[in-house]
């Protein structure tokens, strides 16, 4: 789903994940799990469980019941096969995690994906979210079980695009009665995996978000649409925004904030440079600034010049002085860092109003969520 990224450090199983006893007890004793592995009391405790590790990070215990499985993380670690504890129905892995990490994960059983049935924090029906104890809290984002169906905005706009081709259903939601338009790229993820509508409403109720009108825009071809393509933004300007302005939800299309992550962040920055009359306020998270034409086909897409095509553009033509942009990046995205730092510095040197922050995450929406609220509010200020 996202552009390539890399975790920091080398996460993986500890020595006790081999399935042999650790001293007189079990590998689970350190995590304070009650009763014997495989009993009902053992399974009644929430997962994952974390204990401090000697390197200043954490060791997390993940459990799966009944069948062989592989633990897969979102853009952070290589897959980790689970091992069976003796003759029980317990399969498990102990995974070393760095300090300050929030990450999406799932279990793979054959070709089928499952959320963690023992974790109450889900991201859609097939994924769960783990956070180390020192990860910053994410107020306003409710814990949503993987079995829950998220509420959707009542207002829908049918966007039949002549410029892009095809039809899309765009959802529109007024926060605090509506106001300036906030365009959420990859809108389906913020509708169905992460409860953005609920979180924005809660932030407004807490006095941390001004009134706004959220426009959830789905992507059909992320690379084809977000890879610095002018036609996408021409379609937004000439087709989508007039539909939103004529809709039933109050919407100030004269003020537009674009919020995008990964390739969406790249596209938002591109729009701010090439369509300054349309886009002057941006919340950009982990922008794919490694991108140059054709880079995605290379063996190492992130191995090119720092900042890619956007940095090259900024060296020739500075960013508009009226641009207000918040950049955010996951603390554990080590290979993305030089690309993002290059674009951040060039944008700031152009005279734009720039905010830079780092989130306790890898390349993962689970870690970007709080920055999304904060940076959209700042962009609207």
LOVO-836369 format. One record per residue (C-alpha): x, y, z; residue in one letter. Coordinates in steps of 0.05 Angstrom, whole numbers, plus 32768, in hexadecimal, padded with zeros to 4 digits. Layout:
{u:X v:Y w:Z rest:a} .
...
//
This chain:
{u:8000 v:8000 w:8000 rest:x} .
{u:8039 v:8030 w:800F rest:x} .
{u:807A v:8043 w:7FEE rest:x} .
{u:80B9 v:801D w:8004 rest:x} .
{u:80D4 v:802D w:8049 rest:x} .
{u:8102 v:800B w:807B rest:x} .
{u:8100 v:8000 w:80C6 rest:x} .
{u:8138 v:8017 w:80F3 rest:x} .
{u:815C v:7FE0 w:8119 rest:x} .
{u:8153 v:7F96 w:810D rest:x} .
{u:8112 v:7F7E w:812C rest:x} .
{u:8107 v:7F34 w:8134 rest:x} .
{u:80FC v:7EFA w:8164 rest:x} .
{u:8122 v:7EF4 w:81A5 rest:x} .
{u:8146 v:7EB5 w:81B8 rest:x} .
{u:8109 v:7E9C w:81DF rest:x} .
{u:80DE v:7E99 w:81A0 rest:x} .
{u:80FA v:7E55 w:818E rest:x} .
{u:80C4 v:7E32 w:81B7 rest:x} .
{u:80F3 v:7E17 w:81EC rest:x} .
{u:80EA v:7E28 w:8236 rest:x} .
{u:810D v:7E66 w:8252 rest:x} .
{u:8126 v:7E4D w:8295 rest:x} .
{u:80F3 v:7E2B w:82C2 rest:x} .
{u:80B7 v:7E51 w:82A5 rest:x} .
{u:80A0 v:7E64 w:825F rest:x} .
{u:80B1 v:7E9C w:822E rest:x} .
{u:806F v:7EBD w:8244 rest:x} .
{u:8081 v:7EC6 w:828D rest:x} .
{u:80A5 v:7F08 w:8282 rest:x} .
{u:8066 v:7F26 w:8265 rest:x} .
{u:803B v:7F16 w:82A2 rest:x} .
{u:800A v:7EEA w:827D rest:x} .
{u:7FDF v:7EC1 w:82AC rest:x} .
{u:7FD9 v:7E76 w:82B0 rest:x} .
{u:7FF7 v:7E43 w:8280 rest:x} .
{u:8000 v:7E50 w:8235 rest:x} .
{u:7FC3 v:7E3A w:820E rest:x} .
{u:7F90 v:7E40 w:8246 rest:x} .
{u:7F53 v:7E6E w:8244 rest:x} .
{u:7F72 v:7E9C w:8278 rest:x} .
{u:7FB1 v:7EA1 w:824E rest:x} .
{u:7F8A v:7EB5 w:8210 rest:x} .
{u:7F5F v:7EE7 w:8236 rest:x} .
{u:7F96 v:7F1B w:823B rest:x} .
{u:7F9D v:7F51 w:8206 rest:x} .
{u:7FD5 v:7F50 w:81D4 rest:x} .
{u:800B v:7F62 w:81C5 rest:x} .
{u:8031 v:7F66 w:8206 rest:x} .
{u:8072 v:7F8E w:820D rest:x} .
{u:80AE v:7F8C w:823C rest:x} .
{u:80ED v:7FB8 w:823B rest:x} .
{u:8128 v:7F9D w:8214 rest:x} .
{u:8172 v:7FA8 w:8224 rest:x} .
{u:817C v:7FD6 w:81E8 rest:x} .
{u:814C v:800A w:8201 rest:x} .
{u:8112 v:7FF2 w:81D7 rest:x} .
{u:80DE v:7FBD w:81E3 rest:x} .
{u:80D0 v:7F74 w:81D8 rest:x} .
{u:8088 v:7F66 w:81C4 rest:x} .
{u:8065 v:7F23 w:81C9 rest:x} .
{u:8033 v:7F12 w:8192 rest:x} .
{u:8006 v:7ED5 w:8198 rest:x} .
{u:7FDB v:7EAE w:8167 rest:x} .
{u:7FAD v:7E74 w:8177 rest:x} .
{u:7FA4 v:7E33 w:8152 rest:x} .
{u:7FCD v:7E31 w:8112 rest:x} .
{u:8011 v:7E44 w:80F5 rest:x} .
{u:8014 v:7E8E w:80E2 rest:x} .
{u:8043 v:7EC5 w:80CD rest:x} .
{u:8045 v:7F0A w:80EE rest:x} .
{u:8049 v:7F42 w:80BA rest:x} .
{u:8055 v:7F8C w:80CA rest:x} .
{u:8045 v:7FC9 w:80A0 rest:x} .
{u:8085 v:7FE4 w:8081 rest:x} .
{u:80AF v:7FD8 w:80BE rest:x} .
{u:80CA v:7F92 w:80C6 rest:x} .
{u:80D2 v:7F53 w:809D rest:x} .
{u:809C v:7F1E w:80AA rest:x} .
{u:80A6 v:7EF5 w:80E9 rest:x} .
{u:8090 v:7EAC w:80EA rest:x} .
{u:806E v:7E97 w:812B rest:x} .
{u:8085 v:7E59 w:8151 rest:x} .
{u:805B v:7E29 w:8178 rest:x} .
{u:8060 v:7E22 w:81C4 rest:x} .
{u:8069 v:7DD8 w:81D0 rest:x} .
{u:8029 v:7DB1 w:81C3 rest:x} .
{u:7FF8 v:7DEA w:81D0 rest:x} .
{u:7FCF v:7E12 w:819E rest:x} .
{u:7FFA v:7E4F w:81AC rest:x} .
{u:8026 v:7E6C w:8175 rest:x} .
{u:8050 v:7EA8 w:8187 rest:x} .
{u:8089 v:7ED7 w:8177 rest:x} .
{u:80B2 v:7F07 w:81A1 rest:x} .
{u:80C5 v:7F43 w:8178 rest:x} .
{u:80F8 v:7F78 w:8189 rest:x} .
{u:80DC v:7FBE w:817D rest:x} .
{u:80FE v:8001 w:8182 rest:x} .
{u:80E7 v:8037 w:81B3 rest:x} .
{u:80AC v:8060 w:819D rest:x} .
{u:808A v:8036 w:8168 rest:x} .
{u:8042 v:802E w:8152 rest:x} .
{u:8039 v:7FFB w:811A rest:x} .
{u:8003 v:7FD7 w:80F3 rest:x} .
{u:8008 v:7F8B w:80EF rest:x} .
{u:7FE1 v:7F4E w:80DB rest:x} .
{u:7FE6 v:7F02 w:80DE rest:x} .
{u:7FEC v:7EDA w:809E rest:x} .
{u:7FD1 v:7E93 w:809E rest:x} .
{u:7FE0 v:7E79 w:8059 rest:x} .
{u:7FC7 v:7EB0 w:802A rest:x} .
{u:7F93 v:7ECB w:805B rest:x} .
{u:7F9D v:7F09 w:8086 rest:x} .
{u:7F82 v:7F10 w:80CD rest:x} .
{u:7F81 v:7F46 w:8101 rest:x} .
{u:7F99 v:7F34 w:8146 rest:x} .
{u:7F5C v:7F18 w:816A rest:x} .
{u:7F7B v:7F2A w:81AE rest:x} .
{u:7F89 v:7F73 w:819D rest:x} .
{u:7F4F v:7FA4 w:81A4 rest:x} .
{u:7F70 v:7FD8 w:8177 rest:x} .
{u:7F63 v:7FC8 w:812E rest:x} .
{u:7F6E v:7FE9 w:80EA rest:x} .
{u:7F39 v:7FCB w:80BD rest:x} .
{u:7F23 v:7F84 w:80BF rest:x} .
{u:7F67 v:7F64 w:80B2 rest:x} .
{u:7F99 v:7F8E w:80D9 rest:x} .
{u:7FA9 v:7FA3 w:8120 rest:x} .
{u:7FD4 v:7FDA w:813F rest:x} .
{u:800B v:7FD0 w:8172 rest:x} .
{u:802D v:8008 w:8199 rest:x} .
{u:8068 v:8005 w:81C8 rest:x} .
{u:8059 v:8020 w:820E rest:x} .
{u:8082 v:805F w:8200 rest:x} .
{u:805E v:8070 w:81BF rest:x} .
{u:803A v:80B3 w:81C6 rest:x} .
{u:7FEE v:80AE w:81D0 rest:x} .
{u:7FBE v:80BC w:8197 rest:x} .
{u:7F85 v:80E1 w:81B7 rest:x} .
{u:7F45 v:80E7 w:818D rest:x} .
{u:7F52 v:80A5 w:8168 rest:x} .
{u:7F24 v:8070 w:8186 rest:x} .
{u:7F3A v:8028 w:818E rest:x} .
{u:7F13 v:8004 w:8157 rest:x} .
{u:7F0E v:7FB9 w:8158 rest:x} .
{u:7F1D v:7F96 w:8117 rest:x} .
{u:7ED5 v:7F7C w:8114 rest:x} .
{u:7EB8 v:7FC3 w:811A rest:x} .
{u:7E9C v:7FE7 w:80DE rest:x} .
{u:7EB1 v:8030 w:80DF rest:x} .
{u:7E7C v:8066 w:80D7 rest:x} .
{u:7E7D v:8089 w:8093 rest:x} .
{u:7E6B v:80D1 w:8081 rest:x} .
{u:7E23 v:80D6 w:806A rest:x} .
{u:7E33 v:8103 w:802F rest:x} .
{u:7E4D v:80E3 w:7FEF rest:x} .
{u:7E64 v:8104 w:7FAE rest:x} .
{u:7E64 v:80DC w:7F6E rest:x} .
{u:7EA1 v:80F2 w:7F48 rest:x} .
{u:7EA0 v:80DD w:7EFF rest:x} .
{u:7EE2 v:80F8 w:7EE4 rest:x} .
{u:7EEE v:8107 w:7E9B rest:x} .
{u:7F37 v:8117 w:7EA9 rest:x} .
{u:7F47 v:80D9 w:7ED1 rest:x} .
{u:7F12 v:80A9 w:7EB7 rest:x} .
{u:7EE4 v:807F w:7EE2 rest:x} .
{u:7EB7 v:808F w:7F1C rest:x} .
{u:7EC7 v:8098 w:7F66 rest:x} .
{u:7E9E v:809F w:7FA5 rest:x} .
{u:7EB9 v:80D9 w:7FCE rest:x} .
{u:7EA0 v:80E1 w:8015 rest:x} .
{u:7E98 v:8126 w:8035 rest:x} .
{u:7E93 v:8135 w:807F rest:x} .
{u:7E8A v:8178 w:80A2 rest:x} .
{u:7EB4 v:8182 w:80E1 rest:x} .
{u:7E95 v:81B6 w:810F rest:x} .
{u:7E61 v:81C7 w:80DB rest:x} .
{u:7E92 v:81C9 w:80A1 rest:x} .
{u:7EC4 v:81FC w:8087 rest:x} .
{u:7F05 v:81FB w:805E rest:x} .
{u:7F0D v:81BC w:8035 rest:x} .
{u:7F3F v:8187 w:804D rest:x} .
{u:7F4E v:8157 w:8015 rest:x} .
{u:7F62 v:8113 w:8033 rest:x} .
{u:7F88 v:80EC w:7FFE rest:x} .
{u:7F82 v:80A0 w:8003 rest:x} .
{u:7F3E v:80B0 w:8022 rest:x} .
{u:7F26 v:8068 w:8024 rest:x} .
{u:7F5D v:8056 w:8055 rest:x} .
{u:7F47 v:808F w:8083 rest:x} .
{u:7EFF v:8077 w:807C rest:x} .
{u:7F05 v:802C w:8083 rest:x} .
{u:7F46 v:801E w:80A8 rest:x} .
{u:7F4F v:805A w:80D6 rest:x} .
{u:7F13 v:8082 w:80F2 rest:x} .
{u:7F28 v:80C7 w:80DA rest:x} .
{u:7EE1 v:80E3 w:80DA rest:x} .
{u:7ED9 v:80D2 w:8124 rest:x} .
{u:7F1F v:80EB w:8135 rest:x} .
{u:7F16 v:812F w:8112 rest:x} .
{u:7ED3 v:8139 w:8135 rest:x} .
{u:7EF2 v:8128 w:8179 rest:x} .
{u:7F2C v:8158 w:816C rest:x} .
{u:7EFA v:818F w:815B rest:x} .
{u:7ED2 v:8181 w:819B rest:x} .
{u:7F13 v:8187 w:81C3 rest:x} .
{u:7F22 v:81CB w:81A4 rest:x} .
{u:7F5E v:81B0 w:817D rest:x} .
{u:7F40 v:81B4 w:8137 rest:x} .
{u:7F1D v:81EE w:8114 rest:x} .
{u:7EDE v:81E2 w:80EA rest:x} .
{u:7EEE v:81C0 w:80A8 rest:x} .
{u:7ECF v:8195 w:8072 rest:x} .
{u:7EF1 v:8152 w:8068 rest:x} .
{u:7EF2 v:8136 w:8021 rest:x} .
{u:7F08 v:80ED w:801F rest:x} .
{u:7F24 v:80E0 w:7FD9 rest:x} .
{u:7F32 v:8098 w:7FC6 rest:x} .
{u:7F6C v:8086 w:7F99 rest:x} .
{u:7F64 v:8054 w:7F60 rest:x} .
{u:7FAD v:8052 w:7F49 rest:x} .
{u:7FDA v:8071 w:7F7E rest:x} .
{u:801A v:8073 w:7F55 rest:x} .
{u:7FF7 v:8088 w:7F16 rest:x} .
{u:7FD0 v:80C0 w:7F39 rest:x} .
{u:8000 v:80D7 w:7F70 rest:x} .
{u:8042 v:80D2 w:7F4B rest:x} .
{u:8046 v:811D w:7F3B rest:x} .
{u:800D v:811B w:7F08 rest:x} .
{u:7FEF v:815E w:7EF5 rest:x} .
{u:7FAF v:813F w:7EDA rest:x} .
{u:7F9B v:8127 w:7F1F rest:x} .
{u:7F9D v:816D w:7F3B rest:x} .
{u:7F7A v:818A w:7EFE rest:x} .
{u:7F42 v:8158 w:7F0B rest:x} .
{u:7F3F v:816C w:7F55 rest:x} .
{u:7F3C v:81B6 w:7F42 rest:x} .
{u:7F0D v:81B3 w:7F07 rest:x} .
{u:7EE0 v:8177 w:7F19 rest:x} .
{u:7EE1 v:8163 w:7F62 rest:x} .
{u:7EE2 v:81A5 w:7F88 rest:x} .
{u:7EA7 v:81C2 w:7F61 rest:x} .
{u:7E7F v:8183 w:7F74 rest:x} .
{u:7E92 v:818D w:7FBD rest:x} .
{u:7E81 v:81D7 w:7FBB rest:x} .
{u:7E3C v:81C8 w:7F9E rest:x} .
{u:7E2E v:8191 w:7FD0 rest:x} .
{u:7E03 v:8191 w:800E rest:x} .
{u:7E3D v:8199 w:803F rest:x} .
{u:7E58 v:81E0 w:804A rest:x} .
{u:7E9D v:81E2 w:802A rest:x} .
{u:7ECD v:821D w:8021 rest:x} .
{u:7EF3 v:8207 w:7FE3 rest:x} .
{u:7F19 v:8248 w:7FE3 rest:x} .
{u:7F44 v:822B w:801B rest:x} .
{u:7F5F v:81E6 w:800D rest:x} .
{u:7F8B v:81BA w:8039 rest:x} .
{u:7FA7 v:817B w:8019 rest:x} .
{u:7FBB v:8142 w:8048 rest:x} .
{u:7FE3 v:8109 w:8029 rest:x} .
{u:8010 v:80D1 w:803F rest:x} .
{u:8047 v:80AD w:8019 rest:x} .
{u:8038 v:80B6 w:7FCF rest:x} .
{u:7FFD v:80E1 w:7FE5 rest:x} .
{u:802E v:810F w:8009 rest:x} .
{u:8058 v:8113 w:7FCA rest:x} .
{u:801B v:8126 w:7FA2 rest:x} .
{u:8005 v:815B w:7FD5 rest:x} .
{u:804A v:817B w:7FD2 rest:x} .
{u:804A v:8178 w:7F86 rest:x} .
{u:8006 v:819C w:7F85 rest:x} .
{u:8020 v:81D2 w:7FB3 rest:x} .
{u:8059 v:81E0 w:7F82 rest:x} .
{u:8035 v:81D9 w:7F40 rest:x} .
{u:7FEE v:81F0 w:7F54 rest:x} .
{u:7FFC v:8226 w:7F88 rest:x} .
{u:7FBA v:8249 w:7F7A rest:x} .
{u:7F96 v:8209 w:7F8E rest:x} .
{u:7FC2 v:81EC w:7FC5 rest:x} .
{u:7FE6 v:8217 w:7FF7 rest:x} .
{u:7FDC v:81EF w:8038 rest:x} .
{u:7FF6 v:81A8 w:803F rest:x} .
{u:7FFD v:8172 w:8074 rest:x} .
{u:8032 v:8143 w:8057 rest:x} .
{u:8044 v:8103 w:807B rest:x} .
{u:807E v:80D7 w:8064 rest:x} .
{u:807C v:80F4 w:801F rest:x} .
{u:809A v:80C7 w:7FEA rest:x} .
{u:80D0 v:80F9 w:7FD7 rest:x} .
{u:80FC v:80C2 w:7FBD rest:x} .
{u:80D0 v:80C4 w:7F7F rest:x} .
{u:80EB v:80D4 w:7F3A rest:x} .
{u:80CB v:80BC w:7EF9 rest:x} .
{u:80D7 v:8071 w:7EF5 rest:x} .
{u:80F6 v:806A w:7F3A rest:x} .
{u:80C0 v:8038 w:7F4F rest:x} .
{u:80DB v:8007 w:7F1C rest:x} .
{u:8122 v:8008 w:7F37 rest:x} .
{u:813E v:7FD2 w:7F64 rest:x} .
{u:8147 v:8007 w:7F9B rest:x} .
{u:8113 v:803E w:7F91 rest:x} .
{u:812F v:8065 w:7FCC rest:x} .
{u:8176 v:8063 w:7FB4 rest:x} .
{u:8173 v:80A2 w:7F88 rest:x} .
{u:8186 v:80EA w:7F98 rest:x} .
{u:816B v:8106 w:7FD9 rest:x} .
{u:8127 v:8126 w:7FCF rest:x} .
{u:811C v:810A w:7F89 rest:x} .
{u:80F4 v:8133 w:7F57 rest:x} .
{u:80D6 v:8162 w:7F8B rest:x} .
{u:811A v:8177 w:7FA5 rest:x} .
{u:8132 v:8182 w:7F5E rest:x} .
{u:80F5 v:81AD w:7F50 rest:x} .
{u:8100 v:81D6 w:7F90 rest:x} .
{u:8149 v:81E5 w:7F7C rest:x} .
{u:8131 v:8202 w:7F3B rest:x} .
{u:80F1 v:8224 w:7F52 rest:x} .
{u:80E7 v:8233 w:7F9C rest:x} .
{u:80A7 v:8222 w:7FBF rest:x} .
{u:8071 v:8259 w:7FBF rest:x} .
{u:807B v:8288 w:7FFA rest:x} .
{u:8032 v:827F w:800E rest:x} .
{u:8039 v:8234 w:8018 rest:x} .
{u:8029 v:821A w:805E rest:x} .
{u:8040 v:81D2 w:8065 rest:x} .
{u:8049 v:81A1 w:809E rest:x} .
{u:807A v:8168 w:8091 rest:x} .
{u:8078 v:8129 w:80BC rest:x} .
{u:80A2 v:80E9 w:80B7 rest:x} .
{u:80A5 v:80A8 w:80DF rest:x} .
{u:80E0 v:80A6 w:810E rest:x} .
{u:80F1 v:8060 w:80F5 rest:x} .
{u:80F1 v:8070 w:80AB rest:x} .
{u:813C v:8075 w:80A5 rest:x} .
{u:8141 v:8070 w:805A rest:x} .
{u:810A v:80A3 w:804F rest:x} .
{u:812C v:80D5 w:807C rest:x} .
{u:815F v:80F4 w:804B rest:x} .
{u:812A v:80FC w:8016 rest:x} .
{u:80FA v:811F w:8045 rest:x} .
{u:8130 v:814A w:8065 rest:x} .
{u:8146 v:8163 w:8021 rest:x} .
{u:8100 v:8179 w:800E rest:x} .
{u:80F2 v:8196 w:8053 rest:x} .
{u:8131 v:81C1 w:8051 rest:x} .
{u:8126 v:81DA w:800A rest:x} .
{u:80DE v:81EC w:8018 rest:x} .
{u:80F0 v:8212 w:8057 rest:x} .
{u:8128 v:8237 w:8033 rest:x} .
{u:80F5 v:824C w:7FFF rest:x} .
{u:80D2 v:8276 w:8032 rest:x} .
{u:8096 v:824A w:803C rest:x} .
{u:8078 v:8240 w:8081 rest:x} .
{u:8091 v:81FB w:8095 rest:x} .
{u:8085 v:81CD w:80D1 rest:x} .
{u:80AE v:818D w:80D9 rest:x} .
{u:80A0 v:8154 w:8109 rest:x} .
{u:80AE v:810A w:8112 rest:x} .
{u:807B v:80D5 w:8126 rest:x} .
{u:8087 v:8095 w:814F rest:x} .
{u:807E v:8067 w:8113 rest:x} .
{u:8099 v:804A w:80D4 rest:x} .
{u:8076 v:8053 w:8091 rest:x} .
{u:8032 v:8045 w:80AE rest:x} .
{u:7FEF v:8069 w:80B5 rest:x} .
{u:7FE9 v:8050 w:80FC rest:x} .
{u:8022 v:807E w:810F rest:x} .
{u:800D v:80B9 w:80E4 rest:x} .
{u:7FC7 v:80C0 w:8101 rest:x} .
{u:7FD4 v:80F3 w:8138 rest:x} .
{u:8001 v:811C w:810B rest:x} .
{u:7FC8 v:811F w:80D8 rest:x} .
{u:7F9A v:8142 w:810A rest:x} .
{u:7FD0 v:8170 w:8125 rest:x} .
{u:7FEC v:8184 w:80E1 rest:x} .
{u:7FA9 v:8190 w:80C0 rest:x} .
{u:7F96 v:81BD w:80FA rest:x} .
{u:7FD8 v:81E3 w:80F4 rest:x} .
{u:7FCF v:81EA w:80A8 rest:x} .
{u:7F8A v:8208 w:80B3 rest:x} .
{u:7FA3 v:823A w:80E8 rest:x} .
//
